[in-house]
């Protein structure tokens, strides 16, 4: 027992030393495990859900991820490539909190389903809302990263994806 706990601590320390990619990997496995757990009672439903999520992830990677990489990843992913202006002291102070907090809400690092506090369906809803009310990316970020604002076409592509995904997840699993 003691040895097992020690090993877990060691592994955790190692993850910190090796850096974020290891932690991201661990999270990925967690997320998948979590999904399976929710529908443990009916293996057929678990399979149907996994297929729906995989389908939503396919269209995410094709239609939405390139947009998110440009406009959202600085804050919502474990990306080690911080923008150059983040090294300017004032900008750093302004955005540092955002970058830490954003991932707790929603982490795009390992594709869909995303990590964060929401369920796969809630995440689609929240993303749709943020695109509709134009609250993301935050204004203070857009003024420094002018290229991050979403165009009309990009907003439409994201909303098409969130709407279709929500519809798919609303279907009864069989
Ligand atoms: C400058 C950093 C920053 C960028 C860039 C950014 N966000 Fe955020 N985002 C945040 C922060 C901070 C929060 C948490 C606080 C809040 O809700 O305002 C958040 C919260 C969210 C939430 C709410 C999550 C929840 O369920 O609580 C959604 C959805 C979201 N962001 C989507 C996006 C999308 C989509 C993009 C790109 C188009 C984007 N964000 C770009 C910082 C950012």
Boltz pocket constraint, residues with backbone or C-beta under 6 A from the ligand:
constraints:
  - pocket:
      binder: B
      contacts: [[A, 67], [A, 68], [A, 71], [A, 72], [A, 73], [A, 74], [A, 75], [A, 76], [A, 95], [A, 97], [A, 98], [A, 99], [A, 101], [A, 102], [A, 105], [A, 106], [A, 118], [A, 122], [A, 123], [A, 126], [A, 127], [A, 128], [A, 130], [A, 136], [A, 137], [A, 138], [A, 141], [A, 148], [A, 150]]
      max_distance: 6.0
